[in-house]
Amino acid sequence: MIGVVLAGGLTGVLFGFVLQRGRFCMTSGFRDLYLTRDATLFKAYVLSLAIQSTGIFALHAAGVVQFRPDSFQWLAAALGGLIFGLSLILSGGCASGTYYRIGEGMVGSLVAAVFYGIGALASRGTGALAPLTQQIQGPTATVNGSTSLYGALGVSPWLLVAALWAVALLFLLRARRAPAPAWRAPVDPSRSPLWRAVFGRGWSWQVTGAAVGAVAILAWLTSISTGRMAGLGITGATAGLLRFLVASGDVSVLDWNTFLVLGIPLGGFIAARGAGEFRLRAPGPARMLQHIVGGLGMGFGATLARGCNIGNGLVAVSQFSLNGWTATLFTILGTWLGAYLFLVLPSRMAQARQPAAPGIAHGD
């Protein structure tokens, strides 16, 4: 058990640290593509995919990593991804973003994480929504007899890895030095160069993407060391942790994944504390309700799609799973739809209700 705690927990701490310093949240990355046409975090995401794909397919070729069969539940992937994407806007963060922001002192993120677990727990096993989940997950399909993107296209997976690198390299070649965002802590000249590099300013998207991709590969290795043949994942562990706390109390159910999700807030706290960005913040009642509804929707949607923005968006997409790609594409669409319904539309309606400015009388 000690080995499992260390392997999962330390991986989670490292992941949470990287997420916080890079401000890596897929809700922001996907939403900003629509709202502000800002692709900064999306570029980091693509770079992380290219790095992780290279690593895991190299490990697969070496016989270290084995990919489990991944059925293509097309209806559940599409509907679950859409619900998950819509819920991200309400909750204010993706699965991984919610966890690292707990470490920054955001009470609303803690509430969202709890209800994320409730939604996931209600959607599986003997939960109230489990029959509905199973019914929607029923329809399956193959494309060209395969459930992978490279199998469907009849090409080597390395060709798709090269395609990811082509996009990532295009982003890298076109990168320009941008001004520091407002959230970055001021640089203290009395600190060491190493401290200033890690804590004194926010990480660039290039560093963030490379770090996330590297941690994703490391997660496979630390997970395998405990007998779990899989990479990063959050939804199942969140539901399992909640079940352990309120029902079973059986420590044998606590695995690498459980300690991973417990480590993420701790890593986020270490990073935020070191940078002077930790501060307890609690939302008002209306925003708290959104965190609750968003968390429940995230849990249901992620269970339906068999993965969140990490399990599907980072890991399954890197494996070129048709289920993961479908769920992630619909998550992006759901995020855009949620941004319109919950951000753009209310803003437009509020502007429309404002009284018109008084006119200026003109004489003859």
C-alpha positions in Angstrom: 0.0 0.0 0.0 2.9 2.4 0.8 4.2 1.9 -2.8 0.7 2.7 -4.2 0.4 5.8 -2.0 3.8 7.1 -3.1 3.4 6.2 -6.8 0.0 7.7 -7.2 0.3 10.5 -4.6 3.6 11.9 -5.9 2.4 11.7 -9.5 -0.6 13.7 -8.4 1.4 16.3 -6.6 3.6 16.8 -9.6 0.6 17.0 -11.9 -1.1 19.5 -9.7 2.0 21.6 -9.5 2.4 21.7 -13.3 -1.3 22.4 -13.8 -1.3 25.4 -11.4 1.9 27.0 -12.7 0.8 26.6 -16.3 -2.8 27.5 -15.5 -3.6 24.5 -17.6 -7.4 24.1 -17.6 -9.2 22.7 -20.7 -12.3 24.7 -19.9 -10.4 27.9 -20.5 -8.5 26.4 -23.4 -11.7 25.3 -25.3 -13.8 28.3 -24.1 -11.3 30.9 -25.2 -11.2 29.5 -28.7 -14.8 30.6 -29.0 -15.1 33.7 -26.8 -11.8 35.5 -27.5 -10.2 33.5 -30.3 -7.3 33.0 -28.0 -5.6 29.6 -28.7 -2.8 29.9 -26.1 -3.9 27.0 -23.9 -5.1 25.0 -26.8 -1.6 25.2 -28.2 -0.3 23.8 -24.9 -2.9 21.0 -25.2 -1.8 20.0 -28.7 1.8 20.0 -27.7 1.0 17.8 -24.6 -0.8 15.4 -26.9 2.1 15.1 -29.3 4.5 14.4 -26.5 2.3 11.9 -24.8 1.5 10.0 -28.0 5.2 9.7 -28.8 6.0 8.4 -25.4 3.2 5.9 -25.0 3.5 4.4 -28.5 7.3 4.1 -28.0 6.6 2.3 -24.7 3.9 0.2 -26.4 6.5 -0.8 -29.1 8.9 -1.8 -26.3 6.3 -4.0 -24.6 6.0 -1.8 -21.5 2.5 -0.4 -22.2 -0.4 -2.5 -23.3 -3.6 -0.8 -24.5 -6.9 -2.2 -23.3 -9.7 -2.8 -25.8 -11.7 0.4 -26.1 -15.2 0.0 -27.5 -16.7 2.8 -29.5 -19.9 3.7 -27.8 -20.7 6.5 -30.2 -24.0 7.7 -28.7 -22.7 7.8 -25.2 -19.4 9.4 -26.2 -21.3 12.2 -28.1 -24.0 12.8 -25.6 -21.7 12.4 -22.6 -19.1 14.7 -24.1 -21.8 17.4 -24.8 -23.1 17.2 -21.3 -19.6 17.3 -19.8 -18.7 20.4 -22.0 -21.9 22.3 -21.0 -21.2 21.5 -17.3 -17.7 22.8 -17.5 -18.9 26.3 -18.0 -21.2 26.1 -15.0 -18.7 24.5 -12.7 -16.0 26.9 -13.7 -13.3 24.4 -14.5 -12.6 21.0 -16.0 -11.9 17.9 -13.9 -8.2 18.6 -13.5 -8.7 22.4 -13.2 -11.2 21.9 -10.5 -8.8 19.8 -8.4 -5.8 22.1 -8.7 -7.9 25.1 -7.9 -8.9 23.5 -4.6 -5.2 23.8 -3.8 -5.4 27.6 -4.6 -8.1 28.0 -1.9 -11.2 28.1 -4.1 -14.1 26.8 -2.1 -16.4 26.7 -5.1 -14.0 24.2 -6.8 -14.2 22.0 -3.7 -17.9 22.0 -3.9 -17.8 21.2 -7.6 -15.5 18.3 -7.0 -17.8 16.8 -4.3 -20.8 17.0 -6.6 -18.7 15.8 -9.5 -18.2 12.6 -7.4 -21.9 12.4 -6.6 -22.8 12.7 -10.2 -20.3 10.0 -11.2 -21.3 7.7 -8.3 -25.0 8.1 -9.2 -24.3 7.1 -12.8 -22.5 3.8 -12.3 -22.9 0.5 -10.4 -26.2 0.6 -8.4 -26.6 4.3 -8.7 -30.0 5.9 -9.5 -28.8 6.9 -13.0 -26.9 3.7 -13.8 -29.8 2.1 -15.8 -30.0 5.3 -18.0 -26.2 5.3 -18.4 -26.1 1.6 -19.4 -29.0 2.1 -21.9 -27.2 5.1 -23.6 -23.9 3.2 -23.7 -25.5 0.3 -25.5 -25.1 1.3 -29.1 -21.5 0.5 -30.3 -19.8 0.7 -33.7 -16.6 0.0 -35.5 -15.1 1.9 -38.4 -13.4 -0.3 -41.0 -13.6 -3.0 -38.3 -11.6 -0.9 -35.8 -12.3 1.2 -32.8 -9.1 3.3 -33.2 -8.6 6.2 -35.5 -5.5 4.7 -37.1 -7.3 1.4 -37.6 -10.3 3.1 -39.2 -8.0 5.0 -41.6 -5.8 1.9 -42.2 -2.6 3.7 -41.4 0.2 3.3 -38.8 -0.4 5.2 -35.5 3.0 6.8 -36.0 1.5 8.7 -39.0 -1.0 10.3 -36.7 1.7 11.0 -34.1 3.6 12.8 -36.9 0.4 14.7 -37.7 0.1 15.9 -34.1 3.7 17.0 -34.2 3.2 18.9 -37.5 0.5 20.9 -35.8 2.5 21.4 -32.6 5.6 22.5 -34.6 3.5 24.9 -36.6 2.3 26.5 -33.3 5.9 26.6 -32.0 7.3 28.2 -35.1 4.7 30.9 -35.2 5.0 31.6 -31.5 5.6 35.2 -30.5 6.6 36.6 -27.1 3.4 37.7 -25.4 3.1 40.2 -22.5 2.8 38.6 -19.1 -0.8 38.0 -18.1 -2.3 39.9 -15.1 -2.4 36.8 -12.9 1.4 36.4 -12.8 3.1 37.2 -9.6 5.6 40.0 -9.7 9.2 38.8 -9.9 11.2 39.3 -6.7 14.8 40.2 -7.8 16.2 39.0 -4.4 15.1 35.4 -5.2 17.3 32.9 -6.9 17.0 32.4 -10.7 15.5 29.0 -10.2 12.8 30.4 -7.9 12.0 33.1 -10.4 11.8 30.6 -13.2 9.4 28.4 -11.3 7.3 30.8 -9.2 8.1 34.3 -10.2 6.1 34.3 -13.4 3.5 32.1 -15.1 4.8 29.4 -17.4 4.6 29.9 -21.2 2.3 27.6 -23.1 5.3 25.8 -24.6 6.7 24.9 -21.1 3.2 24.0 -19.9 2.4 21.7 -22.8 5.8 20.0 -22.5 5.4 19.5 -18.8 1.8 18.1 -19.0 2.9 15.7 -21.8 5.9 14.5 -19.7 3.8 14.0 -16.6 1.2 12.1 -18.6 3.9 9.6 -19.8 5.3 9.4 -16.3 1.8 8.6 -15.0 1.7 5.5 -17.2 5.0 4.3 -15.7 4.1 4.9 -12.1 0.7 3.4 -12.6 2.1 0.3 -14.2 4.5 -0.1 -11.2 1.4 -0.7 -9.0 -0.2 -3.2 -11.4 -2.6 -0.7 -13.0 -2.2 -0.6 -16.8 -3.6 2.8 -17.6 -2.6 6.5 -17.6 -4.1 9.6 -15.9 -7.8 9.4 -14.9 -10.0 11.4 -12.6 -13.7 10.5 -12.8 -13.6 6.9 -11.6 -11.2 7.8 -8.8 -13.5 10.7 -7.7 -16.5 8.3 -7.5 -14.4 5.7 -5.7 -13.1 8.1 -3.2 -16.5 9.3 -2.4 -17.8 5.8 -2.0 -15.0 5.0 0.3 -15.7 8.0 2.5 -19.5 7.6 2.8 -20.2 3.9 2.3 -17.6 1.2 2.2 -14.6 2.3 4.3 -12.7 -0.5 2.6 -9.1 0.7 2.2 -8.4 -2.1 -0.4 -10.4 0.0 -3.0 -7.9 2.8 -2.7 -5.6 2.5 -5.6 -3.0 4.5 -7.6 -5.7 6.6 -9.1 -7.2 7.5 -5.8 -4.0 8.9 -4.5 -3.4 10.7 -7.8 -6.5 12.8 -7.3 -5.7 13.4 -3.7 -2.2 14.6 -4.8 -3.4 17.1 -7.3 -4.8 19.7 -4.8 -1.7 19.3 -2.7 0.5 20.0 -5.7 -1.7 23.0 -6.6 -1.3 24.3 -3.0 2.5 23.9 -3.1 2.7 25.8 -6.3 0.2 28.5 -5.3 1.7 29.0 -1.9 5.2 29.3 -3.4 4.1 31.9 -5.9 2.0 33.8 -3.3 -1.2 33.0 -5.1 -3.0 31.0 -2.4 -6.1 32.7 -1.0 -9.3 31.3 0.4 -12.2 32.4 -1.8 -15.9 31.4 -1.5 -18.5 32.2 -4.2 -21.9 33.8 -3.5 -25.1 31.6 -3.3 -26.0 31.9 -7.1 -22.4 31.0 -8.2 -22.4 28.2 -5.6 -25.5 26.7 -7.1 -23.8 26.7 -10.5 -20.8 24.8 -9.1 -23.2 22.2 -7.7 -25.2 21.8 -10.9 -22.0 21.9 -13.0 -20.3 19.3 -10.8 -23.3 16.9 -11.1 -23.4 17.3 -14.8 -19.6 16.7 -15.1 -20.0 13.5 -13.2 -22.8 12.2 -15.3 -21.4 13.3 -18.6 -17.9 11.9 -17.9 -19.3 8.6 -16.7 -21.5 8.4 -19.8 -18.6 9.2 -22.1 -16.2 6.9 -20.1 -13.8 9.7 -19.4 -13.4 13.4 -18.6 -11.1 15.9 -20.2 -8.2 13.9 -18.8 -9.3 10.3 -19.3 -10.7 11.1 -22.8 -9.2 14.5 -23.8 -5.6 13.8 -22.8 -5.1 10.0 -22.6 -7.6 8.4 -25.0 -7.0 11.1 -27.6 -3.3 10.4 -27.4 -4.1 6.7 -28.0 -6.2 7.7 -31.0 -9.3 6.0 -29.6 -12.4 6.8 -31.6 -14.4 6.9 -28.4 -12.0 9.4 -26.9 -11.8 11.6 -30.0 -15.6 11.7 -30.3 -16.2 12.5 -26.7 -13.5 15.2 -26.8 -14.9 16.9 -29.9 -18.4 17.0 -28.4 -16.9 18.3 -25.1 -15.4 21.2 -27.1 -18.8 21.8 -28.8 -20.5 21.6 -25.4 -18.1 24.1 -24.0 -18.8 26.5 -26.8 -22.6 26.0 -26.4 -22.3 26.5 -22.7 -20.3 29.7 -23.2 -23.0 31.0 -25.4 -25.9 30.0 -23.2 -24.4 30.9 -19.8 -22.0 33.7 -20.6 -22.8 35.4 -23.9 -26.6 35.3 -24.0 -27.1 36.6 -20.4 -24.7 39.4 -21.1 -26.6 40.4 -24.2 -29.9 40.2 -22.4 -28.6 42.4 -19.6 -27.4 45.0 -22.1 -30.8 44.9 -23.8 -32.5 45.6 -20.5 -30.4 48.7 -19.9 -32.3 52.0 -20.5 -31.2 53.9 -23.6 -29.0 56.9 -23.0 -31.0 60.2 -23.1 -31.0 61.9 -26.4 -29.7 65.4 -27.0 -32.3 68.0 -27.9 -31.5 70.1 -31.0 -32.9 73.5 -31.6 -34.1 74.8 -35.0 
